[in-house]
Amino acid sequence: MREYDKRDVEFLALQQTPQMVDGLPLIIKSSPTEPRPGCADHHEDAAQKMHWIARSKDEDQEEPATPAQAIQRMRDNMGFPNHNLCTVEIHTKFETIMNGDNEIGLWRYYRRDTQYETGRPAFIFFHGGGWVGGTPYTVENPCRLIAQLSGGVVFNVDYALAPEKKYPNGVNDCWTALKHVYDHAAEYGVDPSKIAIGGDSAGGNMTAVVSLMDRDRGTHMVALQVPMYAAVTFLGSKTPGYRFSIDQYEFDPSQKDQLDPRVAISRPKDEDHDDEITMGNLYFDDPEKQCLETYASPLMEPDFTGMPTCLSIDCEFDGLRIQDELYAKRLYEAGVKVKAIRYKGVFHAVIDRLGFVPQAEDICVEIAQAMKEM
């Protein structure tokens, strides 16, 4: 069930012409419902207003939260109740694999009519959630749709979360999942030369990091990386060549008050907020030291030569957009094949809103097409 006209997705799919933006060939996909620059897509705006966060009571009226309560609230506020858009039967199977003492849940999805096929492409999904939250359940419907559209096998990884298990637990779990799929490709009916990895937000970070690990270790298991509105640095302005400025975003005056807060992620905080709970403080044992590592902040990597092909996806009104396009640009400058897309009119975590926002469906279409082209 879609909350929009299928023609909105067809409109997005036709937009495939890149333009040079700060040295990056970038496909900028216009909103099918809002032609005015600096305005939210109508479907995205409607979805945001129905989200439980928008309807919840003012937290300022609640008692001050303990650190544990604050983390739980953070987790509870993540995700969106999306729709299953599949029109054919999708088989779902589950297993667990081990990374040391870490038990990793691994779901897989594929079309029933392909179950005996071999040599299928694979896509391994690392969900978002700021390294502390999110679940594989939120992205099950996108995983199913990618499986249907690609005819491949899609895996959905339940990696370890902080602060219970800090860096590099989650990264190593994602690496273990990749290695497991590669080593058991024949059992899954997968072509080991056609394995893609991807994820949104923190999962996009895992995607870039695991791609780096694959390059550095000479394993070359990853044919395609798909970072979606990924957090690729913890260092903000300390990252060479990176600068966040609100002037890089265009807001229609009538919507500025609504849209400005949407770019909060990665936005520099003032000194009055230095003691607040942050993702980095929860993710690392030693934030000042560990966030410098390229397997934490992949944008710190000085040389991207030899990295896998990239399908980079970001959103117009997302504070991570600037670093995402810088990451894509550096890959491109290193000779990596890159297709970079910016979706106008939408916000962070858009794939969570599959069925409510046409851009989420188009992301699935783009991933499936990229899988077929591996």
PATOR-86090 format. One record per residue (C-alpha): residue in one letter; x, y, z; residue number from 0. Coordinates in Angstrom, 3 decimals. Each point is the difference from the previous one (the first is absolute). Last residue first. Layout:
% residues N
PT, A, X, Y, Z, NUM
...
% end
This chain:
% residues 374
PT, M, 27.442, -5.433, -10.565, 373
PT, E, -2.685, 1.472, -2.284, 372
PT, K, -2.890, -1.984, 1.470, 371
PT, M, 0.979, 1.170, 3.480, 370
PT, A, 0.045, 3.627, -1.173, 369
PT, Q, -3.540, -0.436, -1.326, 368
PT, A, -1.171, -1.410, 3.320, 367
PT, I, 1.648, 2.858, 1.909, 366
PT, E, -1.606, 2.638, -2.233, 365
PT, V, -3.462, -1.581, 0.277, 364
PT, C, 0.329, -0.207, 3.790, 363
PT, I, 0.973, 3.687, 0.090, 362
PT, D, -3.022, 0.725, -2.227, 361
PT, E, -2.254, -1.576, 2.599, 360
PT, A, 1.363, 2.270, 2.708, 359
PT, Q, -0.378, 3.015, -2.300, 358
PT, P, -3.702, -0.776, -0.372, 357
PT, V, -0.717, 0.829, 3.673, 356
PT, F, -2.666, -1.868, 1.979, 355
PT, G, 0.533, -3.493, -1.388, 354
PT, L, 3.579, -0.127, 1.242, 353
PT, R, 0.429, 2.467, 2.850, 352
PT, D, 3.067, -1.640, 1.548, 351
PT, I, 1.803, 0.698, -3.306, 350
PT, V, -0.194, 3.729, 0.840, 349
PT, A, 2.256, -0.226, 3.059, 348
PT, H, 1.047, 3.675, -0.279, 347
PT, F, -2.291, 2.432, -1.773, 346
PT, V, -1.639, 0.557, -3.378, 345
PT, G, -0.692, 2.869, -2.410, 344
PT, K, 2.706, -0.772, -2.526, 343
PT, Y, 1.610, -3.398, -0.265, 342
PT, R, 3.753, 0.196, -0.636, 341
PT, I, 1.500, -2.827, -2.026, 340
PT, A, 3.627, -0.993, -0.556, 339
PT, K, 1.078, -2.695, -2.458, 338
PT, V, 3.676, -0.710, 0.517, 337
PT, K, 2.607, -2.078, -1.832, 336
PT, V, 3.210, 0.394, 2.005, 335
PT, G, 2.819, 1.976, -1.618, 334
PT, A, 1.313, 1.583, 3.198, 333
PT, E, -1.745, 3.280, -0.885, 332
PT, Y, -3.305, -1.879, -0.104, 331
PT, L, 0.602, -1.528, 3.427, 330
PT, R, 0.871, 3.432, 1.336, 329
PT, K, -3.152, 1.475, -1.526, 328
PT, A, -2.212, -2.715, 1.487, 327
PT, Y, 1.435, 0.675, 3.465, 326
PT, L, -0.463, 3.759, -0.486, 325
PT, E, -3.575, -0.642, -1.104, 324
PT, D, -0.694, -1.953, 3.164, 323
PT, Q, 1.731, 2.593, 2.191, 322
PT, I, -2.270, 2.768, -1.278, 321
PT, R, -3.189, -2.073, 0.109, 320
PT, L, 0.428, -1.045, 3.627, 319
PT, G, -2.047, 2.933, 1.326, 318
PT, D, -2.971, -1.213, -2.011, 317
PT, F, -2.467, 2.168, -1.882, 316
PT, E, 1.018, -0.850, -3.576, 315
PT, C, 0.369, -3.732, 0.567, 314
PT, D, 2.872, -2.348, -0.800, 313
PT, I, 0.788, -3.108, -2.034, 312
PT, S, 3.395, -1.202, -1.182, 311
PT, L, 0.187, -2.997, -2.358, 310
PT, C, 3.667, -0.933, 0.186, 309
PT, T, 2.313, -2.336, -1.902, 308
PT, P, 2.513, -1.660, 2.296, 307
PT, M, 3.094, 1.802, 1.348, 306
PT, G, 3.288, -0.440, -1.868, 305
PT, T, 1.282, 3.521, 0.584, 304
PT, F, -1.719, 1.679, 2.928, 303
PT, D, 3.135, 1.664, 1.388, 302
PT, P, 0.151, 2.345, 3.009, 301
PT, E, -2.593, -1.838, 2.160, 300
PT, M, -1.443, 2.531, 2.465, 299
PT, L, -3.394, -0.250, -1.755, 298
PT, P, -0.140, -3.543, 1.381, 297
PT, S, -0.640, 1.309, 3.526, 296
PT, A, -0.174, -3.141, 2.175, 295
PT, Y, 2.069, -2.408, -2.097, 294
PT, T, 2.074, 3.024, -1.061, 293
PT, E, 1.049, 0.502, 3.600, 292
PT, L, -0.239, 3.562, 1.311, 291
PT, C, -3.235, -0.812, 1.869, 290
PT, Q, 2.034, -2.421, 2.103, 289
PT, K, 2.247, 2.542, 1.682, 288
PT, E, -2.362, 2.728, 1.169, 287
PT, P, -2.854, -2.494, 0.459, 286
PT, D, 1.832, -2.405, 2.361, 285
PT, D, -2.463, -2.769, 0.901, 284
PT, F, -1.945, 0.797, -3.153, 283
PT, Y, -3.624, -0.384, -1.100, 282
PT, L, -1.755, 1.736, 2.897, 281
PT, N, 2.237, 3.054, -0.036, 280
PT, G, -0.224, 0.107, -3.773, 279
PT, M, -3.798, -0.190, -0.031, 278
PT, T, -0.207, 2.936, 2.380, 277
PT, I, -1.338, 0.365, 3.553, 276
PT, E, 0.178, 3.657, 0.939, 275
PT, D, 2.975, 1.527, 1.820, 274
PT, D, 1.261, 2.233, -2.820, 273
PT, H, -3.436, 1.499, -0.594, 272
PT, D, 0.683, 3.506, 1.374, 271
PT, E, 3.136, 0.125, -2.138, 270
PT, D, -2.002, 0.330, -3.202, 269
PT, K, -0.721, -2.932, -2.230, 268
PT, P, 1.294, -0.412, -3.562, 267
PT, R, -2.624, -1.545, -2.330, 266
PT, S, 0.752, -3.662, -0.640, 265
PT, I, -3.745, -0.857, 0.186, 264
PT, A, -2.034, 3.171, 0.540, 263
PT, V, -0.935, 0.419, -3.669, 262
PT, R, -3.696, -0.503, 0.675, 261
PT, P, -0.006, 2.893, 2.484, 260
PT, D, 0.240, 2.489, -2.926, 259
PT, L, -2.947, -1.522, -1.848, 258
PT, Q, -2.991, 1.114, 2.065, 257
PT, D, 1.237, 3.497, 0.856, 256
PT, K, 1.152, 0.458, -3.609, 255
PT, Q, -3.311, -1.051, -1.536, 254
PT, S, -1.516, 3.322, -1.158, 253
PT, P, 3.468, 1.429, -0.653, 252
PT, D, 0.772, -2.837, -2.463, 251
PT, F, 3.114, -1.647, 1.349, 250
PT, E, 3.219, -0.617, -1.950, 249
PT, Y, 2.771, -1.839, 1.801, 248
PT, Q, 3.736, 0.708, -0.416, 247
PT, D, -0.473, 3.146, 2.104, 246
PT, I, -0.530, -2.313, 2.986, 245
PT, S, 3.722, -0.601, -0.113, 244
PT, F, 1.904, -3.208, 0.675, 243
PT, R, 3.597, -0.119, -1.181, 242
PT, Y, 1.983, -3.011, -1.144, 241
PT, G, 3.329, 0.185, -1.854, 240
PT, P, 1.959, -1.756, 2.730, 239
PT, T, -2.315, -1.206, 2.794, 238
PT, K, 0.467, 2.227, 3.047, 237
PT, S, -3.130, 1.904, -1.079, 236
PT, G, -2.164, -2.974, 1.010, 235
PT, L, 2.029, -2.747, 1.596, 234
PT, F, -2.456, -2.890, 0.207, 233
PT, T, 0.245, -0.670, -3.735, 232
PT, V, -1.811, -2.133, -2.573, 231
PT, A, -3.559, 0.231, 1.317, 230
PT, A, -1.888, -1.398, -2.985, 229
PT, Y, -3.029, 1.396, -1.769, 228
PT, M, -0.070, -3.365, -1.799, 227
PT, P, 3.372, -1.682, -0.592, 226
PT, V, -0.379, -2.583, -2.787, 225
PT, Q, 3.233, -1.933, -0.615, 224
PT, L, 0.380, -2.271, -3.021, 223
PT, A, 2.251, -2.935, -0.903, 222
PT, V, 1.013, -0.776, 3.577, 221
PT, M, 1.990, -3.213, 0.548, 220
PT, H, 3.309, 1.547, -1.050, 219
PT, T, 2.022, -1.807, 2.712, 218
PT, G, 3.068, 2.242, -0.266, 217
PT, R, -0.077, 0.823, 3.692, 216
PT, D, 0.018, 3.761, -0.642, 215
PT, R, -2.695, -0.161, -2.686, 214
PT, D, -2.361, -2.165, 2.063, 213
PT, M, 0.676, 2.104, 3.090, 212
PT, L, -0.804, 3.151, -1.966, 211
PT, S, -3.259, -1.495, -1.265, 210
PT, V, -0.791, -1.069, 3.578, 209
PT, V, 0.495, 3.608, 1.117, 208
PT, A, -2.106, 1.527, -2.792, 207
PT, T, -2.875, -2.402, 0.659, 206
PT, M, 0.271, 0.298, 3.789, 205
PT, N, -0.338, 3.781, -0.377, 204
PT, G, -3.016, -0.566, -2.220, 203
PT, G, -1.424, -2.181, 2.762, 202
PT, A, 0.452, 2.972, 2.323, 201
PT, S, -2.134, 1.957, -2.495, 200
PT, D, -1.432, -2.585, -2.417, 199
PT, G, 1.608, -3.187, -1.182, 198
PT, G, 1.603, -1.747, -2.891, 197
PT, I, 2.025, -3.007, -1.070, 196
PT, A, 0.086, -1.526, -3.465, 195
PT, I, 1.131, -3.500, -0.923, 194
PT, K, 0.296, -0.949, -3.665, 193
PT, S, 3.350, -1.813, -0.232, 192
PT, P, -1.164, -2.588, 2.539, 191
PT, D, -2.925, -0.934, -2.307, 190
PT, V, -2.778, -0.944, 2.385, 189
PT, G, -2.106, -3.157, 0.118, 188
PT, Y, 0.061, 0.176, 3.804, 187
PT, E, 2.009, -3.219, 0.398, 186
PT, A, 2.358, 1.129, -2.783, 185
PT, A, 0.615, 3.333, 1.758, 184
PT, H, 1.003, -1.620, 3.293, 183
PT, D, 3.467, 1.580, 0.297, 182
PT, Y, -1.199, 3.325, -1.418, 181
PT, V, -3.086, 0.088, 2.212, 180
PT, H, 2.081, -0.814, 3.080, 179
PT, K, 2.697, 2.565, -0.867, 178
PT, L, -2.626, 2.725, -0.382, 177
PT, A, -1.677, -0.953, 3.287, 176
PT, T, 3.367, -0.062, 1.786, 175
PT, W, 0.805, 3.477, -1.322, 174
PT, C, -3.328, 1.258, 1.331, 173
PT, D, 0.716, -1.577, 3.397, 172
PT, N, 3.474, 1.550, -0.020, 171
PT, V, -1.475, 3.435, -0.557, 170
PT, G, -2.540, -0.500, 2.790, 169
PT, N, 2.625, -1.138, 2.502, 168
PT, P, 2.580, 2.690, -0.884, 167
PT, Y, -1.262, 2.032, 1.773, 166
PT, K, -2.202, -0.570, 3.032, 165
PT, K, -2.123, -2.876, 1.177, 164
PT, E, -2.557, 1.001, 2.656, 163
PT, P, 0.420, 3.641, -1.034, 162
PT, A, -0.293, -0.801, -2.823, 161
PT, L, -1.683, -2.447, -2.354, 160
PT, A, 1.051, -3.395, -1.360, 159
PT, Y, -1.053, -0.905, -3.565, 158
PT, D, -3.405, -1.268, -1.134, 157
PT, V, 0.740, -0.342, -3.725, 156
PT, N, -2.566, -0.139, -2.809, 155
PT, F, 0.927, -2.111, -3.036, 154
PT, V, -1.523, 0.440, -3.454, 153
PT, V, 0.145, -2.761, -2.601, 152
PT, G, -0.469, 0.979, -3.619, 151
PT, G, -2.888, 0.328, -2.437, 150
PT, S, 0.787, 3.708, 0.022, 149
PT, L, -3.510, 1.432, 0.304, 148
PT, Q, -1.319, -2.665, 2.361, 147
PT, A, 3.068, -0.082, 2.248, 146
PT, I, 0.116, 3.809, 0.127, 145
PT, L, -3.681, -0.038, 1.014, 144
PT, R, 0.614, -2.511, 2.789, 143
PT, C, 2.951, 1.993, 1.361, 142
PT, P, -2.041, 3.223, -0.075, 141
PT, N, -2.739, -1.820, 1.959, 140
PT, E, 2.437, -1.431, 2.536, 139
PT, V, 1.614, 3.380, 0.694, 138
PT, T, -1.684, 0.798, 3.317, 137
PT, Y, 0.269, -3.632, 1.137, 136
PT, P, 3.809, -0.039, -0.260, 135
PT, T, 0.069, 2.307, 3.020, 134
PT, G, 1.007, 3.555, 0.842, 133
PT, G, 1.979, 0.962, 3.060, 132
PT, V, 3.443, 0.821, 1.394, 131
PT, W, 2.192, 0.242, -3.133, 130
PT, G, -2.039, 3.076, -1.031, 129
PT, G, -3.004, -2.031, -1.092, 128
PT, G, 0.552, -1.225, -3.530, 127
PT, H, -0.296, -3.522, -1.402, 126
PT, F, 2.860, -1.872, -1.688, 125
PT, F, -1.383, -1.682, -3.141, 124
PT, I, 1.888, -2.695, -1.938, 123
PT, F, -0.985, -0.147, -3.677, 122
PT, A, 0.561, -3.108, -2.088, 121
PT, P, 0.055, -0.694, -3.730, 120
PT, R, -1.219, -3.413, -1.164, 119
PT, G, 2.404, -2.580, -1.393, 118
PT, T, -2.293, -2.923, 0.705, 117
PT, E, -3.744, -0.400, -0.346, 116
PT, Y, -1.970, -2.453, 2.105, 115
PT, Q, -1.785, 2.631, 2.108, 114
PT, T, -0.619, 2.366, -2.922, 113
PT, D, -3.807, -0.409, -0.172, 112
PT, R, -0.236, 0.444, 3.771, 111
PT, R, 1.548, 3.436, -0.277, 110
PT, Y, 2.757, 0.550, 2.531, 109
PT, Y, 0.473, 1.247, 3.549, 108
PT, R, 2.701, -0.730, 2.560, 107
PT, W, 0.150, 0.717, 3.705, 106
PT, L, 3.238, -0.164, 1.946, 105
PT, G, 0.081, 0.414, 3.780, 104
PT, I, 3.523, 0.368, 1.336, 103
PT, E, 1.012, -1.635, 3.273, 102
PT, N, 3.062, 1.757, 1.401, 101
PT, D, 2.322, -2.145, 2.112, 100
PT, G, 2.564, -0.274, -2.787, 99
PT, N, -1.874, 1.083, -3.098, 98
PT, M, -2.695, -2.644, -0.257, 97
PT, I, -2.737, -0.756, -2.506, 96
PT, T, -3.736, -0.200, 0.538, 95
PT, E, -2.626, -1.075, -2.509, 94
PT, F, -3.215, 1.313, -1.468, 93
PT, K, -1.982, -0.625, -3.166, 92
PT, T, -2.501, 2.114, -1.898, 91
PT, H, -1.554, -1.094, -3.290, 90
PT, I, -1.540, 2.739, -2.111, 89
PT, E, -3.218, -0.706, -1.888, 88
PT, V, -0.686, 2.494, -2.757, 87
PT, T, -1.577, 3.468, 0.073, 86
PT, C, 2.293, 1.532, 2.585, 85
PT, L, -0.841, 3.469, 1.313, 84
PT, N, 0.193, -0.863, 3.721, 83
PT, H, -0.742, 3.269, 1.763, 82
PT, N, 1.894, 2.103, 2.561, 81
PT, P, -0.560, 0.563, 3.722, 80
PT, F, 2.878, 2.445, 0.724, 79
PT, G, 3.280, -0.425, 1.850, 78
PT, M, 1.685, 1.584, 2.999, 77
PT, N, -1.735, 1.690, 2.927, 76
PT, D, 0.156, -3.082, 2.249, 75
PT, R, 3.769, -0.213, -0.383, 74
PT, M, 0.575, 3.592, 1.105, 73
PT, R, -2.459, -0.476, 2.839, 72
PT, Q, 1.963, -3.086, 1.064, 71
PT, I, 3.271, 1.928, -0.076, 70
PT, A, -1.493, 2.794, 2.093, 69
PT, Q, -1.369, -2.517, 2.492, 68
PT, A, 3.448, -1.577, 0.434, 67
PT, P, 1.615, 3.412, 0.442, 66
PT, T, -2.644, 0.922, 2.627, 65
PT, A, -2.816, 2.183, -1.254, 64
PT, P, -1.178, 3.231, 1.570, 63
PT, E, -3.717, -0.291, 0.842, 62
PT, E, -2.323, 0.703, -2.893, 61
PT, Q, -1.462, 3.369, -0.935, 60
PT, D, 2.912, 0.832, -2.305, 59
PT, E, -0.833, -3.229, -1.805, 58
PT, D, -2.978, 1.697, -1.641, 57
PT, K, -2.575, -2.677, -0.663, 56
PT, S, 0.267, -2.176, -3.071, 55
PT, R, -1.791, 0.793, -3.261, 54
PT, A, 3.043, 1.169, -1.952, 53
PT, I, 2.043, -2.882, 1.383, 52
PT, W, -2.761, -2.442, -0.983, 51
PT, H, 0.403, 0.964, -3.653, 50
PT, M, -3.168, 1.382, -1.633, 49
PT, K, 1.459, 3.458, -0.625, 48
PT, Q, 3.201, -1.447, -1.451, 47
PT, A, -1.943, -2.110, -2.490, 46
PT, A, -1.981, 3.020, -1.227, 45
PT, D, 3.173, 2.036, -0.573, 44
PT, E, 1.628, -2.875, -1.840, 43
PT, H, -3.038, -0.404, -2.235, 42
PT, H, -0.062, 3.726, -0.795, 41
PT, D, 3.726, 0.184, -0.787, 40
PT, A, 1.551, 2.694, 2.157, 39
PT, C, 0.904, 3.377, -1.443, 38
PT, G, 3.319, 1.684, -0.828, 37
PT, P, -0.661, 0.294, -3.714, 36
PT, R, -3.630, -0.076, -1.141, 35
PT, P, -0.935, -2.983, -2.164, 34
PT, E, -1.719, -1.925, 2.809, 33
PT, T, -1.878, -3.218, -0.784, 32
PT, P, 2.348, -2.122, -2.137, 31
PT, S, 3.001, 1.288, 1.969, 30
PT, S, 3.045, 0.575, -2.156, 29
PT, K, 2.756, -2.584, -0.242, 28
PT, I, 3.462, 1.568, 0.001, 27
PT, I, 2.408, -2.356, -1.742, 26
PT, L, 3.512, 1.058, 0.987, 25
PT, P, 3.229, -0.091, -1.989, 24
PT, L, 2.332, 1.291, 2.735, 23
PT, G, 2.437, 2.910, -0.454, 22
PT, D, -1.887, 2.459, 2.172, 21
PT, V, -3.276, -0.955, -1.693, 20
PT, M, 0.322, -1.277, -3.562, 19
PT, Q, -3.373, -1.048, -1.357, 18
PT, P, -1.227, -3.566, -0.372, 17
PT, T, -2.863, -1.096, -2.236, 16
PT, Q, -2.025, -2.936, 1.347, 15
PT, Q, -3.421, 1.419, 0.853, 14
PT, L, -2.385, -2.474, -1.616, 13
PT, A, -0.259, -2.101, 3.164, 12
PT, L, -1.311, 2.966, 1.990, 11
PT, F, -2.965, 0.595, -2.312, 10
PT, E, -0.760, -3.749, -0.052, 9
PT, V, -0.076, 0.064, 3.796, 8
PT, D, -2.492, 2.890, -0.009, 7
PT, R, -1.997, -1.852, -2.669, 6
PT, K, -0.665, -2.714, 2.564, 5
PT, D, -2.283, 2.510, 1.752, 4
PT, Y, 0.551, 0.457, 3.714, 3
PT, E, -0.889, -1.659, 3.316, 2
PT, R, 0.987, -3.348, -1.467, 1
PT, M, -1.336, -3.389, 1.013, 0
% end
